[in-house]
Amino acid sequence: SGMLLPALLVLLLGRAGCPKTEPLSGSGQEPLFRGADRYDFAIVIPAGAVECFWQFAHQSGNFFFSYEVQRATGIGNSRNILATARDPNGLQLGVSQHVRGQINFLTKETGFYQLCLDNQQNHFGFMQVYLNFGVYYEGFDTGNEQPEERKELNNTLEAIEVSIRKLQLHIFHMWRFYNFARMRKGADSFLLESNYNYVNGWSMAQSCVIVLSGVLQLYFLKRLFNVQSSSRQKC
């Protein structure tokens, strides 16, 4: 019950504030409370705005951050966006300014790592960006970092444990590849819809121009014959 009340308070504060998971501020013997180790979602960044996120990570973790701009509006429809990653001390760890990109690094210290998306170069349109970021640890043993006495296992159980860890790591990387496919699918879907609307709009405009030019030609030809007939009657 002593751990449940601080956890509930942290959860309520996290919902009301920024997208940031807070650690417990108790004694050093208590384990750190953190949110999920990985996220994947899409976000709309307004024109000229910067959106930042904070991901908590322990030391000696593998941090990954990938993104893809799915659609963009405004003049020129430029889909390049500036992505940056910083450590808990504010030191820049990576930068990318493309339609899609990745920033991967090892976490050298425990704390909050900042991820930012900068849309300040686009002053007239928003961008929808798909994000996939988080941290993973070899062995996935991050929840129990306090020292514990390990029971002696026989060779068969040790082999099963190693195989399960390898399987978990492979499943995790397959999840990342699946998210890459989701990013590309969403971007291709928006691009296909944009091209479809573009072709339909120009086809409609060209059809209107053809009809209008035909009407104008008939009108001017009719006036030409009217002028010729009137001049002959005067003679």
Secondary structure as UniProt FT lines:
FT   TURN            2..3
FT   HELIX           4..16
FT   TURN            28..29
FT   STRAND          38..45
FT   TURN            47..48
FT   STRAND          50..57
FT   TURN            59..60
FT   STRAND          61..72
FT   HELIX           75..77
FT   STRAND          81..86
FT   TURN            88..89
FT   STRAND          92..98
FT   STRAND          100..107
FT   STRAND          111..118
FT   TURN            120..121
FT   STRAND          127..136
FT   TURN            138..139
FT   TURN            142..143
FT   HELIX           155..234
//
